Amino acid sequence: LMMSSTRALPVAKIAAAKRVFGLPDDFLVSLVPRHPDLFRLVGVPGPDASGDAFLELTSWDDRLAKSAIELRADREADVVGIRPRPNFTVKLPKGFYLKKEMREWVRDWLELPYVSPYADTFGLHPASPEAEKRLIGVLHEVLSLSVERRMAVPIIGKFCDEFRLSNAFSNAFTRHPGIFYVSLKGGIKTVILREAYDENGELVDRDPMIELKERFVAIMDEGHKKYLEELRRRNEMLQKERANAIHRGAKVDTNIEEGDMEGSEEDEVYDYAQVESEGREPL
């Protein structure tokens, strides 16, 4: 909301990105009403947040108007006693080299003053290097606020009007490969904040929401394993019962056949004796 040019965002767009930012499903009920000093809901969002409602910022807090880059500079100042100039961290992957002209352009661009995504930048020319700096600052901050420091590009595109991003904002990711990494895994174009991950692809600063998510997934997996084990055990018992039933059925049938044969022989003997006793010629 503080990065938005109007200090307001459509509820439908926030709902579309709630998973990325770790918001609960009922954030309009459980979160917004608890902070009337910060938020105001305008309009009727509807049952699925698909209405024309907006969430507005009611007050500005300078303590919150600091980007992740500015906070990092403050932490370094606490350690060394001198506050470095806020700037982006450039981490090129192994084996990736920039041409000389590109290296010089990146060096000159990094030398430009940092433009906070929370600053008023209406006076910047859209084609100026400062506007490029502000664009990268906004994208960097949006990713820094996400739970996994990654975000689908189409979701970022939903906020183009509010964050004053051009329709070609995604080209900035390829212009700054040392800051962003673009993945096409799963057929979804996803941008990843490169500095947030180590060489093994693990998050450096894990959000507590990730820990809760992993614990929940582990519990669900354990329950699913127990369910499959119980299902396998029941199937084995059913197979044994069927095999025993078939075996018992075959044995009973055999006894019945033997009994029928014995009964037939006795009948034949009895009839022969009866014929002879009556003085008739046997057939």
Secondary structure as UniProt FT lines:
FT   TURN            5..6
FT   STRAND          8..10
FT   HELIX           11..16
FT   HELIX           18..21
FT   TURN            25..26
FT   HELIX           27..30
FT   HELIX           32..34
FT   TURN            36..38
FT   STRAND          39..42
FT   TURN            47..48
FT   STRAND          54..57
FT   TURN            62..64
FT   HELIX           68..80
FT   TURN            94..95
FT   HELIX           100..111
FT   TURN            117..118
FT   TURN            122..123
FT   TURN            126..127
FT   HELIX           129..145
FT   STRAND          150..152
FT   HELIX           153..157
FT   TURN            158..159
FT   HELIX           160..163
FT   TURN            167..170
FT   HELIX           171..175
FT   TURN            177..179
FT   STRAND          180..183
FT   HELIX           185..187
FT   STRAND          190..193
FT   HELIX           194..196
FT   TURN            199..200
FT   HELIX           208..277
FT   TURN            278..279
//
